[in-house]
Amino acid sequence: MERPKIRLTLIDRKGPCGCHRGHRVGDTFDFDTERGRLCPMAMHVAFPYIDILRYGGAIPGQPEGTAVFRCPDVDVINVFKIEKIEP
C-alpha cells in the first residue's frame, strides 16, 4: 500500500521580519523530495502533524487531511498548511 504524499505550503507571514531561510508566501514543498529545502525550525514543528496525517489521524479543528501551523521564529511567524494527498 502506497502512503499518501504530503505537501507543505507557506500561506501567510505575520511577523515583522522576512524569513531568514528566504521562504515566501506561496512557496510549496513536497515532504518526501524537498524537505531539505524547508527551514529546520519549521520542519521541527511540522513533523508531528505530518506523521499524524500520513498515518490516518486527524488534527482537531482542522479540515480532514490538513493542518495549519506556524514557524517558531517570533520575528518571522510564517504560517504553513500541510495537505495529505492520497495516491
Secondary structure, DSSP 8 states (H G I E B T S, - for coil): ----EEEEEEEEE-SSS--TT---TT-EEEHHHHGGGS-HHHHHHHHHHHHHHHTT---TTS-TTEEEEE-S-TTT-EEEEEEEE--
